[in-house]
Amino acid sequence: MSSANLKENYSLRHLISFRVGGEARFFCEIETNEQFLEVKKKAIQQNKPFFILGRGTNVVISDKGFDGYIVKLSRSFSELSIEGSILKAKTATPLSRIARSSIQNNLSGMHLLAGIPGTLGGAIYMNAGAYGQEISQTVIEVKSINDQGQIITRDNAACSFSYRHSIFQENKECILEASFQLTLGSKDALEKEMNTVMQKRRDSQPLEYPNAGSVFKRTPQDFPGALIEKAGLKGFSIGGAMVSPKHANFIINTGNATAQNIYDLTSVIIETVFKQTGITLEREIIFLGDF
Ligand SMILES: Cc1cc2nc3c(=O)[nH]c(=O)nc-3n(C[C@H](O)[C@H](O)[C@H](O)COP(=O)(O)OP(=O)(O)OC[C@H]3O[C@@H](n4cnc5c(N)ncnc54)[C@H](O)[C@@H]3O)c2cc1C
């Protein structure tokens, strides 16, 4: 790896959808599997934490920064191919591109994921989903690489998918690519369905402000948004972080939010909702570093 690739004390704000947070002690945009292994090895040797960043649409990094290595997989990890009804994509491919390409090829199964602003890797890691579609529903297999450089192929069952969960949250391997079994559909009908859900997003979500999508996971009892609204917290703010007046399960950066403001707001929400209902909300957003 050329040392020019490894940046020190690198601000990540522009790579995080919330536009907040501090610097990574080390940051590297990765071009190849070998580079990935090289940087991972450095982190292990120096006993530093290591984090793979996708599009940063589900992550908040502490204002104090991250005393470790953060890597982002470059455009060389963005590729998509379709053969018959099987779609294959590499990890840095935007989910929106995958959804739109599937529609263009008259393929159904991922078209409702078009509005999720992350990468394939982030979506597999989180088992992202929307409007009744979850990425896990169509996964045939996922390829990943471990610390020893072994490429591992897992079929759908071996990925242990469940609601917003996959095995990659435990094993910390780097997701490289995935293939999906889609079903034949009609381009026009799929496009119409996609446009309908995209409009629903625009109508119900505060997309005009920096945010990271749903803050809390669904609970068996009720939607987090409904619980937060009932708790009277819609519009409540700490510093520049506000519970969106449009959708209570979104926190927005009204301009000058810090990562700590966002974290503190989630803590107040958890405490207030618990006091009023006995329900414990669980954060979906990943908070990285010290809070
Ligand atoms: C406006 C908006 C709307 C959203 N709507 C939805 C929605 O409807 N449904 C939904 O599920 N989510 C939604 N999200 C959240 C987010 O987009 C998803 O969770 C997305 O899958 C995250 O992808 P990412 O590339 O941004 O990952 P990041 O946020 O960068 O990372 C998320 C996690 O994935 C891990 N990761 C990323 N790439 C890899 C890799 N190659 N190998 C291993 N681990 C990896 C990271 O380490 C991190 O732990 C929304 C976000 C926003 C801002």
The ligand as an SDF file (V2000), in Angstrom:
LIG
                    3D

 53 58  0  0  0  0  0  0  0  0999 V2000
  -32.5330    9.2320    4.7020 C   0  0  0  0  0  0  0  0  0  0  0  0
  -32.2250    7.8460    5.1590 C   0  0  0  0  0  0  0  0  0  0  0  0
  -33.1560    6.8320    4.9940 C   0  0  0  0  0  0  0  0  0  0  0  0
  -32.8730    5.5240    5.4040 C   0  0  0  0  0  0  0  0  0  0  0  0
  -33.8250    4.5680    5.2120 N   0  0  0  0  0  0  0  0  0  0  0  0
  -33.5580    3.2910    5.6050 C   0  0  0  0  0  0  0  0  0  0  0  0
  -34.5300    2.2650    5.3940 C   0  0  0  0  0  0  0  0  0  0  0  0
  -35.6130    2.4900    4.8660 O   0  0  0  0  0  0  0  0  0  0  0  0
  -34.2180    1.0130    5.8050 N   0  0  0  0  0  0  0  0  0  0  0  0
  -33.0200    0.7030    6.4110 C   0  0  0  0  0  0  0  0  0  0  0  0
  -32.7970   -0.4780    6.7480 O   0  0  0  0  0  0  0  0  0  0  0  0
  -32.0870    1.6630    6.6090 N   0  0  0  0  0  0  0  0  0  0  0  0
  -32.3150    2.9370    6.2180 C   0  0  0  0  0  0  0  0  0  0  0  0
  -31.3760    3.9210    6.4360 N   0  0  0  0  0  0  0  0  0  0  0  0
  -30.1180    3.5820    7.1500 C   0  0  0  0  0  0  0  0  0  0  0  0
  -28.9310    3.1750    6.2440 C   0  0  0  0  0  0  0  0  0  0  0  0
  -29.0270    3.7790    4.9690 O   0  0  0  0  0  0  0  0  0  0  0  0
  -28.8100    1.6620    6.0960 C   0  0  0  0  0  0  0  0  0  0  0  0
  -28.5860    1.0350    7.3380 O   0  0  0  0  0  0  0  0  0  0  0  0
  -27.6740    1.2870    5.1310 C   0  0  0  0  0  0  0  0  0  0  0  0
  -27.7480   -0.0890    4.8690 O   0  0  0  0  0  0  0  0  0  0  0  0
  -26.2840    1.6120    5.6820 C   0  0  0  0  0  0  0  0  0  0  0  0
  -25.3520    1.4890    4.6040 O   0  0  0  0  0  0  0  0  0  0  0  0
  -23.9940    2.3260    4.5720 P   0  0  0  0  0  0  0  0  0  0  0  0
  -23.2420    1.9100    3.3720 O   0  0  0  0  0  0  0  0  0  0  0  0
  -24.2780    3.7690    4.7090 O   0  0  0  0  0  0  0  0  0  0  0  0
  -23.2800    1.7740    5.8660 O   0  0  0  0  0  0  0  0  0  0  0  0
  -22.5810    2.6040    7.0340 P   0  0  0  0  0  0  0  0  0  0  0  0
  -23.6040    3.4620    7.7050 O   0  0  0  0  0  0  0  0  0  0  0  0
  -21.3550    3.2550    6.5560 O   0  0  0  0  0  0  0  0  0  0  0  0
  -22.1890    1.3990    8.0010 O   0  0  0  0  0  0  0  0  0  0  0  0
  -23.2040    0.6340    8.6580 C   0  0  0  0  0  0  0  0  0  0  0  0
  -22.5480   -0.6140    9.2440 C   0  0  0  0  0  0  0  0  0  0  0  0
  -22.1990   -1.4850    8.1570 O   0  0  0  0  0  0  0  0  0  0  0  0
  -20.8470   -1.8770    8.2850 C   0  0  0  0  0  0  0  0  0  0  0  0
  -20.2960   -2.0980    6.9330 N   0  0  0  0  0  0  0  0  0  0  0  0
  -20.3750   -1.2860    5.8520 C   0  0  0  0  0  0  0  0  0  0  0  0
  -19.7550   -1.8390    4.7930 N   0  0  0  0  0  0  0  0  0  0  0  0
  -19.2550   -3.0230    5.2160 C   0  0  0  0  0  0  0  0  0  0  0  0
  -18.4960   -4.0640    4.6000 C   0  0  0  0  0  0  0  0  0  0  0  0
  -18.0980   -3.9970    3.3280 N   0  0  0  0  0  0  0  0  0  0  0  0
  -18.1540   -5.1430    5.3440 N   0  0  0  0  0  0  0  0  0  0  0  0
  -18.5270   -5.2330    6.6500 C   0  0  0  0  0  0  0  0  0  0  0  0
  -19.2380   -4.2840    7.2850 N   0  0  0  0  0  0  0  0  0  0  0  0
  -19.6060   -3.1930    6.5840 C   0  0  0  0  0  0  0  0  0  0  0  0
  -20.1640   -0.7070    8.9780 C   0  0  0  0  0  0  0  0  0  0  0  0
  -18.9520   -1.1250    9.6050 O   0  0  0  0  0  0  0  0  0  0  0  0
  -21.2350   -0.3130    9.9810 C   0  0  0  0  0  0  0  0  0  0  0  0
  -21.1310   -1.1160   11.1430 O   0  0  0  0  0  0  0  0  0  0  0  0
  -31.6310    5.2220    6.0140 C   0  0  0  0  0  0  0  0  0  0  0  0
  -30.6720    6.2470    6.1720 C   0  0  0  0  0  0  0  0  0  0  0  0
  -30.9630    7.5430    5.7570 C   0  0  0  0  0  0  0  0  0  0  0  0
  -29.9340    8.6260    5.9090 C   0  0  0  0  0  0  0  0  0  0  0  0
  1  2  1  0
  2  3  1  0
  2 52  2  0
  3  4  2  0
  4  5  1  0
  4 50  1  0
  5  6  2  0
  6  7  1  0
  6 13  1  0
  7  8  2  0
  7  9  1  0
  9 10  1  0
 10 11  2  0
 10 12  1  0
 12 13  2  0
 13 14  1  0
 14 15  1  0
 14 50  1  0
 15 16  1  0
 16 17  1  0
 16 18  1  0
 18 19  1  0
 18 20  1  0
 20 21  1  0
 20 22  1  0
 22 23  1  0
 23 24  1  0
 24 25  2  0
 24 26  1  0
 24 27  1  0
 27 28  1  0
 28 29  2  0
 28 30  1  0
 28 31  1  0
 31 32  1  0
 32 33  1  0
 33 34  1  0
 33 48  1  0
 34 35  1  0
 35 36  1  0
 35 46  1  0
 36 37  1  0
 36 45  1  0
 37 38  2  0
 38 39  1  0
 39 40  1  0
 39 45  2  0
 40 41  1  0
 40 42  2  0
 42 43  1  0
 43 44  2  0
 44 45  1  0
 46 47  1  0
 46 48  1  0
 48 49  1  0
 50 51  2  0
 51 52  1  0
 52 53  1  0
M  END
$$$$
